C-alpha cells in the first residue's frame, strides 16, 4: 500500500506532461506499451503502473509508466487522454485509481 500512496502523490505532477489523445484506451494498448519496455522490468524495483482520473468533462486522463519503488520516481511515463476506457481497463480501475500491472 505504500507504493500506491507514493504513486498517488507523485502522479499529480506527472499528469501535467504532454498527452497522447485516443478515442478509446484499451487494456491491450496499455499492455503493449509496457511490453515494448519489458527489458527494464528485470530490475525488481520497477513496476508497470497506471493511474486513471475521470475529468470534469467526462473524459479520462491516464498516466501510464514505469515506476521505481525504491526511489519513488518515474523512469518513463506517458499521459493518455481518452473519451472512454475499454471494459477490461475500467474493471481494473473500478475500485483502485492506481493499478500495478503484472506483465
MIDODO-171322 format. One record per residue: residue number from 1; residue in one letter; x, y, z of N, C-alpha, C in turn. Coordinates in nm, 2 decimals. Last residue first. Example, Ala and Ser with C-alpha at 12.3 -4.5 7.8 and 13.67 -1.06 7.14 Angstrom:
% residues 2
+------+------+--------+--------+--------+--------+--------+--------+--------+--------+--------+
! resi ! resn !   n.xx !   n.yy !   n.zz !  ca.xx !  ca.yy !  ca.zz !   c.xx !   c.yy !   c.zz !
+------+------+--------+--------+--------+--------+--------+--------+--------+--------+--------+
!    2 !    s !   1.28 !  -0.22 !   0.71 !   1.37 !  -0.11 !   0.71 !   1.29 !   0.00 !   0.79 !
!    1 !    a !   1.32 !  -0.57 !   0.78 !   1.23 !  -0.45 !   0.78 !   1.32 !  -0.33 !   0.78 !
+------+------+--------+--------+--------+--------+--------+--------+--------+--------+--------+
This chain:
% residues 103
+------+------+--------+--------+--------+--------+--------+--------+--------+--------+--------+
! resi ! resn !   n.xx !   n.yy !   n.zz !  ca.xx !  ca.yy !  ca.zz !   c.xx !   c.yy !   c.zz !
+------+------+--------+--------+--------+--------+--------+--------+--------+--------+--------+
!  103 !    x !   0.31 !  -0.83 !  -1.58 !   0.34 !  -0.85 !  -1.72 !   0.38 !  -0.99 !  -1.75 !
!  102 !    x !   0.08 !  -0.68 !  -1.37 !   0.17 !  -0.80 !  -1.39 !   0.19 !  -0.82 !  -1.54 !
!  101 !    x !   0.05 !  -0.34 !  -1.28 !   0.02 !  -0.45 !  -1.38 !   0.12 !  -0.56 !  -1.37 !
!  100 !    x !  -0.11 !  -0.16 !  -1.03 !   0.02 !  -0.22 !  -1.07 !  -0.01 !  -0.34 !  -1.16 !
!   99 !    x !  -0.32 !   0.12 !  -1.05 !  -0.31 !  -0.03 !  -1.06 !  -0.17 !  -0.06 !  -1.10 !
!   98 !    x !  -0.50 !   0.37 !  -0.88 !  -0.37 !   0.32 !  -0.93 !  -0.37 !   0.17 !  -0.93 !
!   97 !    x !  -0.77 !   0.37 !  -0.81 !  -0.72 !   0.47 !  -0.90 !  -0.59 !   0.43 !  -0.96 !
!   96 !    x !  -0.98 !   0.10 !  -0.78 !  -0.84 !   0.15 !  -0.75 !  -0.80 !   0.25 !  -0.85 !
!   95 !    x !  -1.21 !   0.00 !  -0.86 !  -1.20 !   0.03 !  -0.72 !  -1.06 !   0.09 !  -0.68 !
!   94 !    x !  -1.18 !   0.00 !  -1.14 !  -1.31 !   0.03 !  -1.08 !  -1.30 !   0.07 !  -0.93 !
!   93 !    x !  -0.96 !  -0.06 !  -1.29 !  -0.96 !   0.07 !  -1.21 !  -1.09 !   0.10 !  -1.14 !
!   92 !    x !  -1.03 !  -0.30 !  -1.40 !  -0.91 !  -0.29 !  -1.32 !  -0.91 !  -0.17 !  -1.23 !
!   91 !    x !  -1.26 !  -0.22 !  -1.55 !  -1.28 !  -0.31 !  -1.44 !  -1.15 !  -0.31 !  -1.35 !
!   90 !    x !  -1.15 !  -0.05 !  -1.74 !  -1.24 !   0.00 !  -1.65 !  -1.26 !  -0.09 !  -1.53 !
!   89 !    x !  -1.00 !  -0.24 !  -1.89 !  -0.93 !  -0.13 !  -1.81 !  -1.02 !  -0.07 !  -1.71 !
!   88 !    x !  -1.22 !  -0.39 !  -1.99 !  -1.12 !  -0.45 !  -1.91 !  -1.04 !  -0.35 !  -1.83 !
!   87 !    x !  -1.38 !  -0.20 !  -2.14 !  -1.43 !  -0.27 !  -2.03 !  -1.33 !  -0.32 !  -1.94 !
!   86 !    x !  -1.18 !   0.10 !  -2.23 !  -1.25 !  -0.03 !  -2.26 !  -1.29 !  -0.10 !  -2.13 !
!   85 !    x !  -1.27 !   0.44 !  -2.16 !  -1.18 !   0.32 !  -2.14 !  -1.25 !   0.20 !  -2.18 !
!   84 !    x !  -1.31 !   0.74 !  -2.36 !  -1.35 !   0.63 !  -2.27 !  -1.24 !   0.53 !  -2.26 !
!   83 !    x !  -1.17 !   0.95 !  -2.46 !  -1.31 !   0.97 !  -2.43 !  -1.36 !   0.86 !  -2.34 !
!   82 !    x !  -0.84 !   1.02 !  -2.31 !  -0.93 !   0.94 !  -2.40 !  -1.08 !   0.98 !  -2.36 !
!   81 !    x !  -0.50 !   1.09 !  -2.29 !  -0.63 !   1.14 !  -2.27 !  -0.73 !   1.06 !  -2.37 !
!   80 !    x !  -0.22 !   0.97 !  -2.13 !  -0.31 !   0.94 !  -2.24 !  -0.45 !   1.00 !  -2.20 !
!   79 !    x !   0.12 !   1.03 !  -2.07 !  -0.02 !   1.06 !  -2.03 !  -0.11 !   1.04 !  -2.15 !
!   78 !    x !   0.39 !   0.82 !  -1.98 !   0.32 !   0.90 !  -2.08 !   0.18 !   0.92 !  -2.02 !
!   77 !    x !   0.72 !   0.76 !  -1.85 !   0.58 !   0.76 !  -1.84 !   0.52 !   0.84 !  -1.96 !
!   76 !    x !   1.00 !   0.63 !  -1.67 !   0.94 !   0.67 !  -1.80 !   0.79 !   0.67 !  -1.78 !
!   75 !    x !   1.06 !   0.63 !  -1.41 !   1.17 !   0.60 !  -1.50 !   1.12 !   0.65 !  -1.64 !
!   74 !    x !   0.94 !   0.82 !  -1.15 !   0.91 !   0.76 !  -1.27 !   1.04 !   0.74 !  -1.35 !
!   73 !    x !   1.03 !   0.75 !  -0.80 !   1.03 !   0.84 !  -0.92 !   0.99 !   0.76 !  -1.05 !
!   72 !    x !   1.09 !   0.62 !  -0.57 !   0.96 !   0.68 !  -0.58 !   0.96 !   0.79 !  -0.69 !
!   71 !    x !   1.31 !   0.45 !  -0.54 !   1.34 !   0.60 !  -0.55 !   1.21 !   0.68 !  -0.54 !
!   70 !    x !   1.18 !   0.20 !  -0.53 !   1.29 !   0.24 !  -0.44 !   1.31 !   0.39 !  -0.43 !
!   69 !    x !   1.00 !   0.18 !  -0.74 !   0.95 !   0.18 !  -0.60 !   1.06 !   0.22 !  -0.50 !
!   68 !    x !   0.97 !   0.35 !  -1.03 !   1.08 !   0.29 !  -0.94 !   1.03 !   0.30 !  -0.80 !
!   67 !    x !   0.75 !   0.28 !  -1.29 !   0.77 !   0.35 !  -1.17 !   0.88 !   0.27 !  -1.08 !
!   66 !    x !   0.66 !   0.34 !  -1.61 !   0.75 !   0.25 !  -1.53 !   0.79 !   0.33 !  -1.41 !
!   65 !    x !   0.31 !   0.43 !  -1.68 !   0.46 !   0.44 !  -1.68 !   0.53 !   0.33 !  -1.60 !
!   64 !    x !   0.05 !   0.64 !  -1.75 !   0.10 !   0.51 !  -1.76 !   0.25 !   0.52 !  -1.76 !
!   63 !    x !  -0.23 !   0.82 !  -1.66 !  -0.09 !   0.82 !  -1.66 !  -0.04 !   0.68 !  -1.65 !
!   62 !    x !  -0.52 !   0.92 !  -1.83 !  -0.45 !   0.80 !  -1.77 !  -0.30 !   0.83 !  -1.78 !
!   61 !    x !  -0.81 !   1.08 !  -1.81 !  -0.67 !   1.11 !  -1.82 !  -0.60 !   0.99 !  -1.75 !
!   60 !    x !  -1.12 !   1.09 !  -1.98 !  -1.03 !   1.02 !  -1.89 !  -0.89 !   1.07 !  -1.91 !
!   59 !    x !  -1.42 !   1.29 !  -1.98 !  -1.32 !   1.21 !  -2.04 !  -1.22 !   1.17 !  -1.93 !
!   58 !    x !  -1.59 !   1.46 !  -1.84 !  -1.64 !   1.32 !  -1.86 !  -1.54 !   1.24 !  -1.94 !
!   57 !    x !  -1.49 !   1.70 !  -1.76 !  -1.55 !   1.70 !  -1.89 !  -1.61 !   1.56 !  -1.92 !
!   56 !    x !  -1.36 !   1.65 !  -1.52 !  -1.49 !   1.71 !  -1.52 !  -1.56 !   1.71 !  -1.65 !
!   55 !    x !  -1.21 !   1.32 !  -1.56 !  -1.21 !   1.46 !  -1.56 !  -1.35 !   1.52 !  -1.56 !
!   54 !    x !  -1.10 !   1.05 !  -1.38 !  -1.21 !   1.10 !  -1.46 !  -1.22 !   1.25 !  -1.45 !
!   53 !    x !  -0.78 !   0.91 !  -1.40 !  -0.86 !   1.02 !  -1.34 !  -0.98 !   1.04 !  -1.44 !
!   52 !    x !  -0.57 !   0.63 !  -1.33 !  -0.68 !   0.69 !  -1.42 !  -0.76 !   0.80 !  -1.34 !
!   51 !    x !  -0.26 !   0.51 !  -1.36 !  -0.34 !   0.58 !  -1.27 !  -0.45 !   0.65 !  -1.36 !
!   50 !    x !  -0.05 !   0.22 !  -1.38 !  -0.14 !   0.31 !  -1.45 !  -0.23 !   0.38 !  -1.34 !
!   49 !    x !   0.27 !   0.06 !  -1.40 !   0.16 !   0.12 !  -1.33 !   0.08 !   0.21 !  -1.41 !
!   48 !    x !   0.51 !  -0.17 !  -1.35 !   0.43 !  -0.11 !  -1.45 !   0.30 !  -0.06 !  -1.39 !
!   47 !    x !   0.81 !  -0.12 !  -1.15 !   0.67 !  -0.17 !  -1.17 !   0.60 !  -0.10 !  -1.29 !
!   46 !    x !   1.13 !  -0.18 !  -1.03 !   1.05 !  -0.12 !  -1.13 !   0.92 !  -0.19 !  -1.15 !
!   45 !    x !   1.28 !  -0.33 !  -0.86 !   1.23 !  -0.20 !  -0.81 !   1.13 !  -0.13 !  -0.91 !
!   44 !    x !   1.39 !  -0.54 !  -1.00 !   1.28 !  -0.57 !  -0.91 !   1.21 !  -0.44 !  -0.86 !
!   43 !    x !   1.48 !  -0.52 !  -1.33 !   1.50 !  -0.45 !  -1.20 !   1.38 !  -0.47 !  -1.11 !
!   42 !    x !   1.36 !  -0.61 !  -1.55 !   1.44 !  -0.70 !  -1.48 !   1.48 !  -0.65 !  -1.34 !
!   41 !    x !   1.21 !  -0.41 !  -1.68 !   1.15 !  -0.48 !  -1.57 !   1.23 !  -0.59 !  -1.50 !
!   40 !    x !   1.33 !  -0.33 !  -1.91 !   1.36 !  -0.26 !  -1.79 !   1.31 !  -0.32 !  -1.67 !
!   39 !    x !   1.23 !  -0.50 !  -2.11 !   1.37 !  -0.52 !  -2.07 !   1.40 !  -0.45 !  -1.94 !
!   38 !    x !   0.98 !  -0.41 !  -2.18 !   0.99 !  -0.52 !  -2.10 !   1.13 !  -0.54 !  -2.04 !
!   37 !    x !   0.88 !  -0.21 !  -2.34 !   0.98 !  -0.17 !  -2.24 !   1.01 !  -0.28 !  -2.15 !
!   36 !    x !   0.68 !  -0.33 !  -2.49 !   0.79 !  -0.27 !  -2.56 !   0.91 !  -0.24 !  -2.47 !
!   35 !    x !   0.50 !  -0.38 !  -2.28 !   0.58 !  -0.49 !  -2.33 !   0.70 !  -0.44 !  -2.42 !
!   34 !    x !   0.38 !  -0.13 !  -2.23 !   0.47 !  -0.19 !  -2.13 !   0.56 !  -0.30 !  -2.19 !
!   33 !    x !   0.23 !  -0.11 !  -2.47 !   0.33 !  -0.01 !  -2.44 !   0.43 !  -0.06 !  -2.33 !
!   32 !    x !   0.07 !  -0.34 !  -2.44 !   0.16 !  -0.33 !  -2.55 !   0.27 !  -0.23 !  -2.52 !
!   31 !    x !  -0.10 !  -0.26 !  -2.22 !   0.00 !  -0.37 !  -2.20 !   0.10 !  -0.37 !  -2.31 !
!   30 !    x !  -0.25 !  -0.06 !  -2.35 !  -0.17 !  -0.03 !  -2.23 !  -0.06 !  -0.14 !  -2.21 !
!   29 !    x !  -0.37 !  -0.21 !  -2.55 !  -0.28 !  -0.10 !  -2.59 !  -0.19 !  -0.06 !  -2.47 !
!   28 !    x !  -0.53 !  -0.39 !  -2.40 !  -0.42 !  -0.44 !  -2.48 !  -0.33 !  -0.33 !  -2.53 !
!   27 !    x !  -0.70 !  -0.20 !  -2.27 !  -0.60 !  -0.27 !  -2.19 !  -0.50 !  -0.33 !  -2.28 !
!   26 !    x !  -0.75 !   0.11 !  -2.45 !  -0.78 !  -0.03 !  -2.42 !  -0.67 !  -0.09 !  -2.34 !
!   25 !    x !  -0.91 !   0.41 !  -2.48 !  -0.79 !   0.35 !  -2.44 !  -0.83 !   0.21 !  -2.40 !
!   24 !    x !  -1.06 !   0.57 !  -2.75 !  -1.08 !   0.46 !  -2.65 !  -0.95 !   0.40 !  -2.61 !
!   23 !    x !  -0.95 !   0.79 !  -2.88 !  -1.09 !   0.79 !  -2.86 !  -1.12 !   0.69 !  -2.74 !
!   22 !    x !  -0.65 !   0.96 !  -2.76 !  -0.72 !   0.85 !  -2.83 !  -0.86 !   0.85 !  -2.80 !
!   21 !    x !  -0.36 !   1.15 !  -2.74 !  -0.51 !   1.16 !  -2.74 !  -0.56 !   1.04 !  -2.82 !
!   20 !    x !  -0.10 !   1.20 !  -2.51 !  -0.14 !   1.13 !  -2.63 !  -0.29 !   1.13 !  -2.63 !
!   19 !    x !   0.04 !   1.50 !  -2.37 !  -0.05 !   1.38 !  -2.37 !  -0.07 !   1.33 !  -2.51 !
!   18 !    x !   0.30 !   1.64 !  -2.16 !   0.22 !   1.63 !  -2.29 !   0.15 !   1.50 !  -2.30 !
!   17 !    x !   0.24 !   1.65 !  -1.80 !   0.32 !   1.63 !  -1.92 !   0.24 !   1.63 !  -2.04 !
!   16 !    x !   0.08 !   1.66 !  -1.58 !   0.10 !   1.78 !  -1.65 !   0.18 !   1.77 !  -1.78 !
!   15 !    x !   0.10 !   1.42 !  -1.44 !  -0.02 !   1.44 !  -1.53 !   0.00 !   1.57 !  -1.62 !
!   14 !    x !   0.30 !   1.45 !  -1.26 !   0.33 !   1.38 !  -1.38 !   0.22 !   1.40 !  -1.49 !
!   13 !    x !   0.19 !   1.56 !  -1.03 !   0.28 !   1.64 !  -1.12 !   0.30 !   1.58 !  -1.25 !
!   12 !    x !   0.04 !   1.34 !  -0.94 !  -0.02 !   1.47 !  -0.96 !   0.06 !   1.56 !  -1.05 !
!   11 !    x !   0.20 !   1.12 !  -0.90 !   0.13 !   1.14 !  -1.03 !   0.07 !   1.27 !  -1.05 !
!   10 !    x !   0.29 !   1.13 !  -0.64 !   0.38 !   1.17 !  -0.74 !   0.31 !   1.20 !  -0.88 !
!    9 !    x !   0.07 !   1.04 !  -0.49 !   0.13 !   1.17 !  -0.46 !   0.21 !   1.22 !  -0.58 !
!    8 !    x !   0.03 !   0.78 !  -0.60 !  -0.08 !   0.88 !  -0.60 !  -0.03 !   1.02 !  -0.58 !
!    7 !    x !   0.27 !   0.65 !  -0.54 !   0.23 !   0.68 !  -0.68 !   0.12 !   0.79 !  -0.69 !
!    6 !    x !   0.26 !   0.64 !  -0.26 !   0.37 !   0.72 !  -0.33 !   0.33 !   0.75 !  -0.47 !
!    5 !    x !   0.04 !   0.48 !  -0.23 !   0.03 !   0.61 !  -0.17 !   0.14 !   0.70 !  -0.24 !
!    4 !    x !   0.13 !   0.25 !  -0.35 !   0.01 !   0.31 !  -0.40 !   0.00 !   0.46 !  -0.35 !
!    3 !    x !   0.34 !   0.18 !  -0.18 !   0.36 !   0.21 !  -0.33 !   0.25 !   0.29 !  -0.38 !
!    2 !    x !   0.21 !   0.12 !   0.05 !   0.30 !   0.23 !   0.05 !   0.32 !   0.27 !  -0.10 !
!    1 !    x !   0.08 !  -0.12 !   0.00 !   0.00 !   0.00 !   0.00 !   0.09 !   0.13 !   0.00 !
+------+------+--------+--------+--------+--------+--------+--------+--------+--------+--------+
